[in-house]
Amino acid sequence: MSISEDLLKREDLRSLLFRDTWQNLIPAVFRDVPTYYDRGNAVASLGHCARWSNQFAAAIQKHLPRGARVLDVCSGTHDIPLRLFTKDPTLEIHTVDRSVHMTAEGQRRARERNLTIHAGVCDAHVLPFPDNSFDAVTLQFASRHLEIIKAFKEIHRVLKPGGIFCHNDMLRPASMIIEIPYLAFLRFSVWFTAMLFGSSAESKKCVGYFANAIRHFYTPRELTVLLDGVGFAGIESGDFLTGVLSYHISRKPKL
């Protein structure tokens, strides 16, 4: 298990380019967006976001035993936990997110459905759980805002041997033919969404960041290599539009 020099250099570059945005602007964005976050994603993705999340949740469910203990990292408004509960109400779901405001909105949604989700507020790079704590860990639409190698190592640590890590995000398309128009569309759609919902000044400052974060991120194949380097195995994946949206499900090897 080792991470290639190319991927390590990519992480160094991402940190150099985006650390200030991650530490300062992104928290401000997530103070602004909780109540319209899902509607904003629907507009920006032309309706594909929710459908893809449903496919992701269905793929996760195939691997989960009933009553499994699940951790959703960067849970935001608890989108994935709520989808998983519709498929299996016996799950024990815990969540972490850095945003108090996103977590509060997620808890409100859970209460509306009479569901219990054990939520905490913390940094995804330092998870407050012992080693080998969970049958599954999920992470959706957030790793572009993270030091991904550090976060993936923490997720590996808290998974039980044989447990699964389920990752879903907007990745860098494998094809330049897709990437160039996609990034142009992403800049426009994020700007349009910010205007439509009256986003804060901090959110509007991030219009260019979201496309730049994708441009310096990983293709589906590169993410598979990265997961392998961190120590995951049995990696399966699915994607939409050659990696515009892509999920990976991998397993922590048994001892």
N, C-alpha and C positions, 0 to 999 in steps of 0.2 A: 504494500500500500504506500504510494507516494504521489504527490501532486507535481506535475511537470513545471519546469521553469517558466514556460510560456504562460500557464495559468496563474502562477504566483506573480509574474510581472503584470498580468492583466488586473489582478486584485490590487496591486500597488498603485497602478494607474487610476483605477476606479476610486480608490481612497483619496488620492491626490486631487482628482477632479471634483469629487462630490462630497467629501467629508463635511465641509461647511454647510452644504445644503442639507445633508442628512441630520446634522446636529441642531440646525437652527430653523431652516425653512420648513422641512417636512413636519416637525411637531406643530408648527403654526398652521399648516395646511389641515392637519387632522383635528385641530380645534374648530376649524371652519366647516368641514364637510359632513359630519356624521349624519345629519337628518336628510341629506340629499345624495349621499354617497352612492347608493345602489342605482338611483335614477340617473345620476351623472355617468356611472359606468355604462348603463344601458344606452344613453345617448352617444357617448364617445365610441362605443363598440358596435353601433348600429344594431343593437339588440342581441348580439352574439354572446355577451358576457354571461348572462344568467343561464343560457342553454349549455354553454361550455362548462360552467360550474356544476350543473346537474350531471353532465357526463363524467366529470371528475369525481363527484360524490358517488356515483354508481360504480365507478372503477374501484374506489376505496372500499366500498361495501363488500365487494367480492372477496376481500382479504380479511375482513374483520369477523372474529367470532362474536357471538352474542355476549353482551355484558363486558365487552372490551373496554379497557381504560385508555382514553384518547386525549392527547394534548394538541390543541390548535394554537400554533405560534403566530404572532402578529394577527390576532383574530379579528381585530376591528369590530365590525357590527355583528360578529358571530355568524357570518354567512354559511360557512361550511358546517359548523356544529348544528345549525338549525336544519340544514339539508340532511345531515346524517341521522338526526333524530327522527325525521319523517320515515326513514327506512328501518331504523332499529331503536325503539324507545328504551331498550335495556342498557344502552351505552352509558358509561360514566365519562363525562367530558369536562376537561379542564381547559382554560384558555389563558394566554398571556398576551399583552399588548402594551406598548409604551404610552399610548394615549388614554388618559382618563376619560376624555370626551367620547372617543369611539367605543370604549368599553362600556360606558354608561348607556349608550344607545343600544349596544348589543344586549345588555342585561334587560333593558326595557322590552326589547323584542322577545326575549326568552320568557319574561314574566307574562307578556300578552298571550303566550301559548302554553302557560302553566308548566314551563320546563325549567329544570335546574341545571345551570352551567356554572361551574366553579371558576370564577374569573379573578385574575390577578394582573397588576400593573407592574411591568418590569422591562428591562432591556433584554431583547431576544438573544444577545450575545452571551448573557450570563443567566442561565435558567435556574430558578430557585427550587430545584428538585434533585433528589439523590440519583445516583447512577441506576440504570435498569428499572425505571419507574413505570414506563408506559408500553402498552401493546402496539400503539400507533402514534405517530406524530404527523400532523398536517401543517402545510404552509402554503398559503395562496395569495398571489398578487402583492407580495411585499419584498421578495428577496432582492429586487433591484435597488432597494433602499438600505441594504445591509452589507456588512463585510461578510460575504457569503461563506467563505471557507471557515471563518470563526463560528458563524451561526450553525453551519452544517455539522461541525465537530461537536458542538453542544447538543444538537439534536441526536447525534449518534450516541453520545454519552448517556442521555436519559432514556433511550430506548432499551427495552428488554432484548436479550439475545433472541433472534427470530422475529423481532418486531419490525413493523414496516414504517418507512418514511414516505409520505405522499406530498409531492411538490407540484404546484400549478402556477404558471405565471406567463406573462407576455415575454417572449424571448426574442433574441435577434434572429430574424429569418435567415435560413441557410442560403437563400438565393438573393443576389444583388438585385435581380429583376423584381423581386417582391420587396426587398428592404427599402429601396429608394422611394417608391410611391407610398409605401406604408408609413415611413417616418414623416413624410410630408403630410399625409392624412392625419397622423397622430398629433402633429403640431396644431393643425387646424382644429381637430375635434376637441383637444384639450382647451384651446382658446375659446371655441364656441361654447363649450360646456361651462367654462368659467363665466362667460358673459351671460349665458342663459340663466344660471342660478345665482348670479350676483355674488360671486366668490370674493373673498377678502383680497387685499393687496398682496399679501404673502402668497396666496394661492396663484394669483396671476403671475407672480414672478417665476413660478415653476413651470410655466407653459413650455419653454424651451428645454427645461431639465428633463422632462419625461421622455422626450424623443432622444436626447443625448444619452440618457441612462440606458436605453435600449441599444443604441449604437455601440456602446462600450460593454455590453453585456455578453451573454453566451448564447450560442446556437443550441438547438436541442442535442446535437451530437456532442458538443463541448460540455454541456451540463452532465451528460452521461459519463464522460471521462472524469469530470470533477467528482461526481458522486463515488465513482470507483476509487479514485485517489484518496478520498476521505475514509473509505473502508466499507462502503455499502456494496451489496451484491444482488444478483438476480434482478437487474434493473429492466423494467418494462416502461414503455412510453407511448403516448398518443399525441397527435398534433392536428392543428387546423391551419390551413393556408401555409403549409411548409414551415411551421414553427412560429407563426405570429402568436398563437396560443398553444401551449404545450404542457403536458403533465408527465411526470416521472414517478413511478412507484418502485421503491427499492427496499432491500431488507438488510437489517443488521445480522451478520452471520451468527449462528448458534455457537456456543463455546465448544 
